[in-house]
Amino acid sequence: MTEFVLVAGAWLGSWAWDGVVPELRAAGHGAHALTLSGLADKQGVPAGQQTHVQDIVGEIERLELRDVVLVGHSYSGIPVGQAAERIGDRLAHVVFVDSNVPVDGESFLSAGPSGRATVEASMAANDGFWAPLTEADCQGQGLTDEQIARMVAGATPHPGATLSEPAVLARPLGGLPATYIKCLLDGDEPMGDVAELLKSEHWRLVEMDTGHWPMFSQPCELARILLGCAGAS
C-alpha cells in the first residue's frame, strides 16, 4: 500500500484535497492531507520555510509512513522537495503539482523574481503576510464559480517568512524519483529550474489541460495521475 502525503500551496490547508483523498483511499492506499503551520486551521502558529519542511517530515515520521508518495502543489513544492530528500528510504516518489521547486540557497521570492515586487508589496501592506487569493486571481483557470467561491472563502493569509527563507538541499533534486505535473492553463512550459530537472532520467513530465488548482478543477483526473505514480520508481 502506498501512503500519499498531500500538501497544498499558498493560502490553503488540508481541506484543499477533499476531492482527491477519497479517490486515493478507494483505490486501497493511504492518503494524508497536511496543513502547514500558520495556515487554515493552524493560523497563528509562527512559521518559516524550514518550519514547513519539518511539518512534513515530522508528520511522516509521527505516522511511521513508508512507501510515501509526497505531493506538493504550487508554493509547497519548495518545502516538499526538501522534505523528500530528508525522509530517506521512506520516499517512493515525489510529485510536484504545477509547483515551484527548491533551489539550494534560494527562497520562493528570490527564485521567482517576475512577481516578487507584487508579493513583497502585499506582505508590506498585511503585517508580513501574503494576502489571500481573490476571485480575480482564479479566473481563466478552469474553475467553476462554486469552486472559486470555496477557494476564496477558505484561503488564509500566508506567512511571509516562508517565502523569504532560503531552501537547504544536501544534493541535487534530479536524483529523486519525481513527476512534474504541468497545468497548461497556467502556462504551457515548465519554469527554467523545472525544465533543467526534467532532463534527469529520474524525472517525468505529465500535462493536465486545466488551471493551477487541479485538486479543485479536476480532482478525479489528478487522483488518477497520482495513482499512476504509486510504484513508478
PyRosetta script that sets phi, psi and omega in degrees:
from pyrosetta import init, pose_from_sequence

init()
pose = pose_from_sequence("MTEFVLVAGAWLGSWAWDGVVPELRAAGHGAHALTLSGLADKQGVPAGQQTHVQDIVGEIERLELRDVVLVGHSYSGIPVGQAAERIGDRLAHVVFVDSNVPVDGESFLSAGPSGRATVEASMAANDGFWAPLTEADCQGQGLTDEQIARMVAGATPHPGATLSEPAVLARPLGGLPATYIKCLLDGDEPMGDVAELLKSEHWRLVEMDTGHWPMFSQPCELARILLGCAGAS")
pose.set_psi(1, 130.2)
pose.set_omega(1, 175.9)
pose.set_phi(2, -84.2)
pose.set_psi(2, 145.0)
pose.set_omega(2, 174.9)
pose.set_phi(3, -110.1)
pose.set_psi(3, 111.0)
pose.set_omega(3, 177.3)
pose.set_phi(4, -87.7)
pose.set_psi(4, 129.7)
pose.set_omega(4, 174.1)
pose.set_phi(5, -117.1)
pose.set_psi(5, 118.3)
pose.set_omega(5, -168.4)
pose.set_phi(6, -113.9)
pose.set_psi(6, 125.8)
pose.set_omega(6, -177.1)
pose.set_phi(7, -127.0)
pose.set_psi(7, 117.9)
pose.set_omega(7, -178.4)
pose.set_phi(8, -80.7)
pose.set_psi(8, 167.0)
pose.set_omega(8, -176.6)
pose.set_phi(9, -83.1)
pose.set_psi(9, -162.2)
pose.set_omega(9, -175.9)
pose.set_phi(10, -52.6)
pose.set_psi(10, 142.3)
pose.set_omega(10, 173.9)
pose.set_phi(11, 76.9)
pose.set_psi(11, -14.0)
pose.set_omega(11, -170.2)
pose.set_phi(12, -107.8)
pose.set_psi(12, 163.0)
pose.set_omega(12, 177.7)
pose.set_phi(13, -124.1)
pose.set_psi(13, -165.4)
pose.set_omega(13, -176.9)
pose.set_phi(14, -60.5)
pose.set_psi(14, -27.6)
pose.set_omega(14, -178.6)
pose.set_phi(15, -59.4)
pose.set_psi(15, -22.2)
pose.set_omega(15, -177.7)
pose.set_phi(16, -63.5)
pose.set_psi(16, -19.4)
pose.set_omega(16, -176.3)
pose.set_phi(17, -99.0)
pose.set_psi(17, 13.1)
pose.set_omega(17, -174.5)
pose.set_phi(18, -60.2)
pose.set_psi(18, -27.0)
pose.set_omega(18, 178.7)
pose.set_phi(19, -85.5)
pose.set_psi(19, -12.6)
pose.set_omega(19, -175.6)
pose.set_phi(20, -101.2)
pose.set_psi(20, -42.3)
pose.set_omega(20, -175.2)
pose.set_phi(21, -54.5)
pose.set_psi(21, -46.9)
pose.set_omega(21, -179.1)
pose.set_phi(22, -61.1)
pose.set_psi(22, -33.4)
pose.set_omega(22, 179.0)
pose.set_phi(23, -65.7)
pose.set_psi(23, -41.6)
pose.set_omega(23, 179.9)
pose.set_phi(24, -67.8)
pose.set_psi(24, -40.7)
pose.set_omega(24, -179.6)
pose.set_phi(25, -70.0)
pose.set_psi(25, -35.2)
pose.set_omega(25, 179.0)
pose.set_phi(26, -63.9)
pose.set_psi(26, -25.7)
pose.set_omega(26, 178.3)
pose.set_phi(27, -85.4)
pose.set_psi(27, 3.3)
pose.set_omega(27, 173.8)
pose.set_phi(28, 94.6)
pose.set_psi(28, 13.4)
pose.set_omega(28, -177.8)
pose.set_phi(29, -108.8)
pose.set_psi(29, 164.8)
pose.set_omega(29, 171.1)
pose.set_phi(30, -83.2)
pose.set_psi(30, 145.2)
pose.set_omega(30, 178.5)
pose.set_phi(31, -140.7)
pose.set_psi(31, 123.8)
pose.set_omega(31, -174.1)
pose.set_phi(32, -129.9)
pose.set_psi(32, 104.9)
pose.set_omega(32, 177.2)
pose.set_phi(33, -88.0)
pose.set_psi(33, 135.2)
pose.set_omega(33, -170.3)
pose.set_phi(34, -119.3)
pose.set_psi(34, 134.1)
pose.set_omega(34, 170.3)
pose.set_phi(35, -96.6)
pose.set_psi(35, 128.7)
pose.set_omega(35, 178.3)
pose.set_phi(36, -80.1)
pose.set_psi(36, 153.6)
pose.set_omega(36, -179.4)
pose.set_phi(37, -56.0)
pose.set_psi(37, 137.4)
pose.set_omega(37, 176.4)
pose.set_phi(38, 90.7)
pose.set_psi(38, -3.5)
pose.set_omega(38, -175.2)
pose.set_phi(39, -122.0)
pose.set_psi(39, 155.8)
pose.set_omega(39, 172.7)
pose.set_phi(40, 48.2)
pose.set_psi(40, -122.0)
pose.set_omega(40, -177.9)
pose.set_phi(41, -74.4)
pose.set_psi(41, -2.4)
pose.set_omega(41, 176.6)
pose.set_phi(42, -112.1)
pose.set_psi(42, 24.3)
pose.set_omega(42, 176.1)
pose.set_phi(43, -59.6)
pose.set_psi(43, 145.2)
pose.set_omega(43, 178.6)
pose.set_phi(44, 92.1)
pose.set_psi(44, -11.6)
pose.set_omega(44, 176.8)
pose.set_phi(45, -84.1)
pose.set_psi(45, 121.8)
pose.set_omega(45, -180.0)
pose.set_phi(46, -59.6)
pose.set_psi(46, 140.7)
pose.set_omega(46, -175.8)
pose.set_phi(47, -151.2)
pose.set_psi(47, 131.9)
pose.set_omega(47, 164.1)
pose.set_phi(48, -112.2)
pose.set_psi(48, -179.6)
pose.set_omega(48, -178.1)
pose.set_phi(49, -62.3)
pose.set_psi(49, -40.1)
pose.set_omega(49, 179.4)
pose.set_phi(50, -67.5)
pose.set_psi(50, -26.0)
pose.set_omega(50, 171.7)
pose.set_phi(51, -60.1)
pose.set_psi(51, -43.9)
pose.set_omega(51, -179.2)
pose.set_phi(52, -66.9)
pose.set_psi(52, -37.4)
pose.set_omega(52, 175.0)
pose.set_phi(53, -59.7)
pose.set_psi(53, -45.8)
pose.set_omega(53, -178.3)
pose.set_phi(54, -69.2)
pose.set_psi(54, -32.2)
pose.set_omega(54, 174.0)
pose.set_phi(55, -53.7)
pose.set_psi(55, -45.4)
pose.set_omega(55, -175.2)
pose.set_phi(56, -72.7)
pose.set_psi(56, -50.1)
pose.set_omega(56, 179.8)
pose.set_phi(57, -60.1)
pose.set_psi(57, -44.4)
pose.set_omega(57, -177.6)
pose.set_phi(58, -62.6)
pose.set_psi(58, -38.7)
pose.set_omega(58, -179.9)
pose.set_phi(59, -69.0)
pose.set_psi(59, -40.7)
pose.set_omega(59, 178.4)
pose.set_phi(60, -62.8)
pose.set_psi(60, -41.6)
pose.set_omega(60, 179.4)
pose.set_phi(61, -71.9)
pose.set_psi(61, -38.8)
pose.set_omega(61, -179.2)
pose.set_phi(62, -62.6)
pose.set_psi(62, -40.9)
pose.set_omega(62, -179.0)
pose.set_phi(63, -85.8)
pose.set_psi(63, -2.4)
pose.set_omega(63, 179.6)
pose.set_phi(64, 54.2)
pose.set_psi(64, 46.7)
pose.set_omega(64, -177.3)
pose.set_phi(65, -82.6)
pose.set_psi(65, 143.0)
pose.set_omega(65, 172.4)
pose.set_phi(66, -132.5)
pose.set_psi(66, 169.9)
pose.set_omega(66, -176.3)
pose.set_phi(67, 52.3)
pose.set_psi(67, 51.3)
pose.set_omega(67, -173.5)
pose.set_phi(68, -87.7)
pose.set_psi(68, 128.1)
pose.set_omega(68, 164.8)
pose.set_phi(69, -100.9)
pose.set_psi(69, 109.7)
pose.set_omega(69, -174.3)
pose.set_phi(70, -97.0)
pose.set_psi(70, 123.9)
pose.set_omega(70, -171.1)
pose.set_phi(71, -119.3)
pose.set_psi(71, 122.6)
pose.set_omega(71, 178.4)
pose.set_phi(72, -121.7)
pose.set_psi(72, 132.4)
pose.set_omega(72, -179.9)
pose.set_phi(73, -111.1)
pose.set_psi(73, 134.6)
pose.set_omega(73, 172.8)
pose.set_phi(74, 54.8)
pose.set_psi(74, -126.0)
pose.set_omega(74, -179.6)
pose.set_phi(75, -51.1)
pose.set_psi(75, -39.1)
pose.set_omega(75, -169.8)
pose.set_phi(76, -68.9)
pose.set_psi(76, -10.1)
pose.set_omega(76, 172.2)
pose.set_phi(77, -57.3)
pose.set_psi(77, -28.5)
pose.set_omega(77, -178.9)
pose.set_phi(78, -69.0)
pose.set_psi(78, -54.8)
pose.set_omega(78, 175.7)
pose.set_phi(79, -68.2)
pose.set_psi(79, -32.9)
pose.set_omega(79, 179.6)
pose.set_phi(80, -63.8)
pose.set_psi(80, -42.1)
pose.set_omega(80, 178.7)
pose.set_phi(81, -60.7)
pose.set_psi(81, -38.3)
pose.set_omega(81, 178.3)
pose.set_phi(82, -72.1)
pose.set_psi(82, -40.6)
pose.set_omega(82, 179.1)
pose.set_phi(83, -64.7)
pose.set_psi(83, -37.1)
pose.set_omega(83, 179.9)
pose.set_phi(84, -58.2)
pose.set_psi(84, -38.7)
pose.set_omega(84, 178.5)
pose.set_phi(85, -68.4)
pose.set_psi(85, -34.1)
pose.set_omega(85, -171.1)
pose.set_phi(86, -86.9)
pose.set_psi(86, -15.4)
pose.set_omega(86, -178.6)
pose.set_phi(87, -89.9)
pose.set_psi(87, 0.6)
pose.set_omega(87, 170.9)
pose.set_phi(88, 59.1)
pose.set_psi(88, -130.3)
pose.set_omega(88, -173.3)
pose.set_phi(89, -78.4)
pose.set_psi(89, 3.5)
pose.set_omega(89, 171.0)
pose.set_phi(90, -72.0)
pose.set_psi(90, -23.7)
pose.set_omega(90, -174.8)
pose.set_phi(91, -80.1)
pose.set_psi(91, 129.4)
pose.set_omega(91, 170.5)
pose.set_phi(92, -99.3)
pose.set_psi(92, -39.3)
pose.set_omega(92, -174.7)
pose.set_phi(93, -164.1)
pose.set_psi(93, 150.3)
pose.set_omega(93, 173.8)
pose.set_phi(94, -121.9)
pose.set_psi(94, 137.3)
pose.set_omega(94, -178.0)
pose.set_phi(95, -122.0)
pose.set_psi(95, 126.5)
pose.set_omega(95, 177.6)
pose.set_phi(96, -106.5)
pose.set_psi(96, 115.2)
pose.set_omega(96, -176.4)
pose.set_phi(97, -97.3)
pose.set_psi(97, 99.3)
pose.set_omega(97, 179.3)
pose.set_phi(98, 45.7)
pose.set_psi(98, 46.8)
pose.set_omega(98, -166.3)
pose.set_phi(99, -114.9)
pose.set_psi(99, 166.2)
pose.set_omega(99, 163.8)
pose.set_phi(100, -72.6)
pose.set_psi(100, 161.0)
pose.set_omega(100, 173.7)
pose.set_phi(101, -126.7)
pose.set_psi(101, 149.5)
pose.set_omega(101, -179.7)
pose.set_phi(102, -72.4)
pose.set_psi(102, 142.0)
pose.set_omega(102, 172.5)
pose.set_phi(103, -124.3)
pose.set_psi(103, 124.9)
pose.set_omega(103, -175.6)
pose.set_phi(104, -53.0)
pose.set_psi(104, 126.2)
pose.set_omega(104, 179.0)
pose.set_phi(105, 83.1)
pose.set_psi(105, -4.8)
pose.set_omega(105, 179.5)
pose.set_phi(106, -108.5)
pose.set_psi(106, 150.1)
pose.set_omega(106, 176.2)
pose.set_phi(107, -103.8)
pose.set_psi(107, 174.4)
pose.set_omega(107, 173.3)
pose.set_phi(108, -54.5)
pose.set_psi(108, -43.3)
pose.set_omega(108, -176.8)
pose.set_phi(109, -73.4)
pose.set_psi(109, -42.6)
pose.set_omega(109, -176.1)
pose.set_phi(110, -73.2)
pose.set_psi(110, -27.9)
pose.set_omega(110, -179.0)
pose.set_phi(111, -85.4)
pose.set_psi(111, -14.3)
pose.set_omega(111, -179.8)
pose.set_phi(112, -125.2)
pose.set_psi(112, 67.5)
pose.set_omega(112, -170.3)
pose.set_phi(113, -67.5)
pose.set_psi(113, -18.8)
pose.set_omega(113, -174.8)
pose.set_phi(114, -62.0)
pose.set_psi(114, -37.5)
pose.set_omega(114, -179.9)
pose.set_phi(115, -108.5)
pose.set_psi(115, 13.9)
pose.set_omega(115, -172.2)
pose.set_phi(116, -62.0)
pose.set_psi(116, -44.6)
pose.set_omega(116, -176.4)
pose.set_phi(117, -62.0)
pose.set_psi(117, -39.1)
pose.set_omega(117, -179.8)
pose.set_phi(118, -65.5)
pose.set_psi(118, -44.1)
pose.set_omega(118, 179.8)
pose.set_phi(119, -65.4)
pose.set_psi(119, -44.5)
pose.set_omega(119, -179.5)
pose.set_phi(120, -64.6)
pose.set_psi(120, -35.5)
pose.set_omega(120, 177.2)
pose.set_phi(121, -65.9)
pose.set_psi(121, -40.3)
pose.set_omega(121, 177.8)
pose.set_phi(122, -63.5)
pose.set_psi(122, -41.9)
pose.set_omega(122, 179.1)
pose.set_phi(123, -64.6)
pose.set_psi(123, -39.9)
pose.set_omega(123, -179.7)
pose.set_phi(124, -64.6)
pose.set_psi(124, -31.8)
pose.set_omega(124, -177.4)
pose.set_phi(125, -89.0)
pose.set_psi(125, -5.9)
pose.set_omega(125, -174.0)
pose.set_phi(126, -132.2)
pose.set_psi(126, 42.8)
pose.set_omega(126, 174.6)
pose.set_phi(127, 53.8)
pose.set_psi(127, 38.5)
pose.set_omega(127, 175.7)
pose.set_phi(128, 87.6)
pose.set_psi(128, 5.2)
pose.set_omega(128, 178.3)
pose.set_phi(129, -107.9)
pose.set_psi(129, 148.3)
pose.set_omega(129, 172.7)
pose.set_phi(130, -83.1)
pose.set_psi(130, 117.7)
pose.set_omega(130, -175.5)
pose.set_phi(131, -58.9)
pose.set_psi(131, 144.8)
pose.set_omega(131, -177.8)
pose.set_phi(132, -60.5)
pose.set_psi(132, 157.1)
pose.set_omega(132, 179.0)
pose.set_phi(133, -65.9)
pose.set_psi(133, 155.7)
pose.set_omega(133, -178.1)
pose.set_phi(134, -114.7)
pose.set_psi(134, 173.1)
pose.set_omega(134, 176.6)
pose.set_phi(135, -58.1)
pose.set_psi(135, -39.3)
pose.set_omega(135, -179.1)
pose.set_phi(136, -61.5)
pose.set_psi(136, -35.5)
pose.set_omega(136, 179.3)
pose.set_phi(137, -64.1)
pose.set_psi(137, -25.3)
pose.set_omega(137, -172.2)
pose.set_phi(138, -94.0)
pose.set_psi(138, -7.2)
pose.set_omega(138, -177.1)
pose.set_phi(139, -67.9)
pose.set_psi(139, 148.7)
pose.set_omega(139, 176.9)
pose.set_phi(140, 72.9)
pose.set_psi(140, 17.7)
pose.set_omega(140, -176.4)
pose.set_phi(141, -116.1)
pose.set_psi(141, 20.8)
pose.set_omega(141, 175.2)
pose.set_phi(142, 74.6)
pose.set_psi(142, 21.0)
pose.set_omega(142, -176.8)
pose.set_phi(143, -102.6)
pose.set_psi(143, 145.2)
pose.set_omega(143, 172.8)
pose.set_phi(144, -78.1)
pose.set_psi(144, 164.3)
pose.set_omega(144, 176.7)
pose.set_phi(145, -58.8)
pose.set_psi(145, -37.7)
pose.set_omega(145, 179.7)
pose.set_phi(146, -66.0)
pose.set_psi(146, -41.8)
pose.set_omega(146, 178.9)
pose.set_phi(147, -65.2)
pose.set_psi(147, -42.1)
pose.set_omega(147, 178.0)
pose.set_phi(148, -61.8)
pose.set_psi(148, -45.3)
pose.set_omega(148, -179.0)
pose.set_phi(149, -60.0)
pose.set_psi(149, -39.6)
pose.set_omega(149, -179.8)
pose.set_phi(150, -67.3)
pose.set_psi(150, -43.0)
pose.set_omega(150, 179.6)
pose.set_phi(151, -62.4)
pose.set_psi(151, -47.4)
pose.set_omega(151, -177.2)
pose.set_phi(152, -65.2)
pose.set_psi(152, -40.2)
pose.set_omega(152, -179.8)
pose.set_phi(153, -65.6)
pose.set_psi(153, -33.7)
pose.set_omega(153, -176.9)
pose.set_phi(154, -90.2)
pose.set_psi(154, -13.9)
pose.set_omega(154, -176.3)
pose.set_phi(155, -69.0)
pose.set_psi(155, 141.1)
pose.set_omega(155, 177.8)
pose.set_phi(156, -125.8)
pose.set_psi(156, 156.8)
pose.set_omega(156, 179.8)
pose.set_phi(157, -56.1)
pose.set_psi(157, 142.9)
pose.set_omega(157, -175.9)
pose.set_phi(158, -101.2)
pose.set_psi(158, 127.5)
pose.set_omega(158, -177.4)
pose.set_phi(159, -61.1)
pose.set_psi(159, 123.6)
pose.set_omega(159, -173.4)
pose.set_phi(160, -65.2)
pose.set_psi(160, -29.3)
pose.set_omega(160, -178.6)
pose.set_phi(161, -63.2)
pose.set_psi(161, -26.3)
pose.set_omega(161, 179.1)
pose.set_phi(162, -71.3)
pose.set_psi(162, -20.3)
pose.set_omega(162, -178.5)
pose.set_phi(163, -91.0)
pose.set_psi(163, -23.9)
pose.set_omega(163, -175.6)
pose.set_phi(164, -102.6)
pose.set_psi(164, -16.4)
pose.set_omega(164, -179.8)
pose.set_phi(165, -77.2)
pose.set_psi(165, 136.3)
pose.set_omega(165, -176.4)
pose.set_phi(166, -76.5)
pose.set_psi(166, 152.3)
pose.set_omega(166, 175.0)
pose.set_phi(167, -76.1)
pose.set_psi(167, 154.2)
pose.set_omega(167, 178.4)
pose.set_phi(168, -128.5)
pose.set_psi(168, 112.8)
pose.set_omega(168, 178.8)
pose.set_phi(169, -122.1)
pose.set_psi(169, 135.7)
pose.set_omega(169, 179.3)
pose.set_phi(170, -85.7)
pose.set_psi(170, -23.4)
pose.set_omega(170, -178.9)
pose.set_phi(171, -152.8)
pose.set_psi(171, 165.6)
pose.set_omega(171, -175.7)
pose.set_phi(172, -63.9)
pose.set_psi(172, 141.8)
pose.set_omega(172, 178.8)
pose.set_phi(173, -65.2)
pose.set_psi(173, -24.3)
pose.set_omega(173, -177.1)
pose.set_phi(174, -59.9)
pose.set_psi(174, -16.9)
pose.set_omega(174, 178.8)
pose.set_phi(175, -83.6)
pose.set_psi(175, -10.2)
pose.set_omega(175, 179.8)
pose.set_phi(176, -84.4)
pose.set_psi(176, 145.4)
pose.set_omega(176, 173.5)
pose.set_phi(177, -71.6)
pose.set_psi(177, 117.1)
pose.set_omega(177, -168.5)
pose.set_phi(178, -144.6)
pose.set_psi(178, 151.1)
pose.set_omega(178, 170.4)
pose.set_phi(179, -123.8)
pose.set_psi(179, 133.9)
pose.set_omega(179, 175.1)
pose.set_phi(180, -111.0)
pose.set_psi(180, 123.4)
pose.set_omega(180, 178.2)
pose.set_phi(181, -99.6)
pose.set_psi(181, 115.9)
pose.set_omega(181, 178.8)
pose.set_phi(182, -100.0)
pose.set_psi(182, 121.8)
pose.set_omega(182, 178.1)
pose.set_phi(183, -92.7)
pose.set_psi(183, 113.9)
pose.set_omega(183, -164.0)
pose.set_phi(184, -71.3)
pose.set_psi(184, -24.9)
pose.set_omega(184, 177.4)
pose.set_phi(185, -71.7)
pose.set_psi(185, -12.6)
pose.set_omega(185, 178.8)
pose.set_phi(186, -103.1)
pose.set_psi(186, 22.8)
pose.set_omega(186, -177.4)
pose.set_phi(187, 114.4)
pose.set_psi(187, 134.9)
pose.set_omega(187, -171.5)
pose.set_phi(188, -91.5)
pose.set_psi(188, -0.5)
pose.set_omega(188, 179.1)
pose.set_phi(189, -126.6)
pose.set_psi(189, 137.5)
pose.set_omega(189, 174.3)
pose.set_phi(190, -62.9)
pose.set_psi(190, 150.8)
pose.set_omega(190, 177.6)
pose.set_phi(191, -64.2)
pose.set_psi(191, 163.7)
pose.set_omega(191, -171.3)
pose.set_phi(192, -55.1)
pose.set_psi(192, -45.0)
pose.set_omega(192, -179.4)
pose.set_phi(193, -61.9)
pose.set_psi(193, -38.7)
pose.set_omega(193, -179.8)
pose.set_phi(194, -70.1)
pose.set_psi(194, -41.9)
pose.set_omega(194, 179.6)
pose.set_phi(195, -57.4)
pose.set_psi(195, -38.5)
pose.set_omega(195, 177.9)
pose.set_phi(196, -66.8)
pose.set_psi(196, -42.9)
pose.set_omega(196, -179.1)
pose.set_phi(197, -65.6)
pose.set_psi(197, -31.9)
pose.set_omega(197, -179.5)
pose.set_phi(198, -68.9)
pose.set_psi(198, -9.9)
pose.set_omega(198, 173.8)
pose.set_phi(199, -75.3)
pose.set_psi(199, -15.1)
pose.set_omega(199, -180.0)
pose.set_phi(200, -71.1)
pose.set_psi(200, 144.4)
pose.set_omega(200, 176.8)
pose.set_phi(201, -67.1)
pose.set_psi(201, -15.1)
pose.set_omega(201, -177.6)
pose.set_phi(202, -90.2)
pose.set_psi(202, -9.0)
pose.set_omega(202, -176.6)
pose.set_phi(203, -109.7)
pose.set_psi(203, 147.9)
pose.set_omega(203, 173.1)
pose.set_phi(204, -136.9)
pose.set_psi(204, 155.7)
pose.set_omega(204, -179.0)
pose.set_phi(205, -109.0)
pose.set_psi(205, 132.9)
pose.set_omega(205, 172.2)
pose.set_phi(206, -125.6)
pose.set_psi(206, 135.0)
pose.set_omega(206, -179.7)
pose.set_phi(207, -107.0)
pose.set_psi(207, 142.6)
pose.set_omega(207, 173.6)
pose.set_phi(208, -122.0)
pose.set_psi(208, 135.0)
pose.set_omega(208, -179.5)
pose.set_phi(209, -87.5)
pose.set_psi(209, 66.2)
pose.set_omega(209, 179.7)
pose.set_phi(210, -155.5)
pose.set_psi(210, -173.2)
pose.set_omega(210, -176.5)
pose.set_phi(211, -94.7)
pose.set_psi(211, -163.7)
pose.set_omega(211, -167.9)
pose.set_phi(212, -70.9)
pose.set_psi(212, -14.5)
pose.set_omega(212, -177.2)
pose.set_phi(213, -121.0)
pose.set_psi(213, 67.9)
pose.set_omega(213, -174.8)
pose.set_phi(214, -67.2)
pose.set_psi(214, -19.2)
pose.set_omega(214, 177.1)
pose.set_phi(215, -66.4)
pose.set_psi(215, -18.7)
pose.set_omega(215, 174.1)
pose.set_phi(216, -99.6)
pose.set_psi(216, -46.1)
pose.set_omega(216, -173.2)
pose.set_phi(217, -78.4)
pose.set_psi(217, -34.5)
pose.set_omega(217, -178.8)
pose.set_phi(218, -143.3)
pose.set_psi(218, 60.9)
pose.set_omega(218, -174.0)
pose.set_phi(219, -62.5)
pose.set_psi(219, -37.3)
pose.set_omega(219, -178.7)
pose.set_phi(220, -70.1)
pose.set_psi(220, -39.7)
pose.set_omega(220, 177.8)
pose.set_phi(221, -66.6)
pose.set_psi(221, -40.6)
pose.set_omega(221, 177.3)
pose.set_phi(222, -62.5)
pose.set_psi(222, -44.0)
pose.set_omega(222, 178.7)
pose.set_phi(223, -60.2)
pose.set_psi(223, -40.0)
pose.set_omega(223, 179.3)
pose.set_phi(224, -60.8)
pose.set_psi(224, -42.1)
pose.set_omega(224, 178.8)
pose.set_phi(225, -65.9)
pose.set_psi(225, -42.2)
pose.set_omega(225, 179.5)
pose.set_phi(226, -62.8)
pose.set_psi(226, -40.7)
pose.set_omega(226, 178.7)
pose.set_phi(227, -62.3)
pose.set_psi(227, -31.8)
pose.set_omega(227, 177.0)
pose.set_phi(228, -69.6)
pose.set_psi(228, -17.5)
pose.set_omega(228, 178.2)
pose.set_phi(229, -85.1)
pose.set_psi(229, -14.1)
pose.set_omega(229, 177.2)
pose.set_phi(230, -70.6)
pose.set_psi(230, 120.5)
pose.set_omega(230, -178.4)
pose.set_phi(231, 77.7)
pose.set_psi(231, 15.1)
pose.set_omega(231, -177.4)
pose.set_phi(232, -82.3)
pose.set_psi(232, -13.4)
pose.set_omega(232, -174.5)
pose.set_phi(233, -76.1)
pose.dump_pdb("model.pdb")
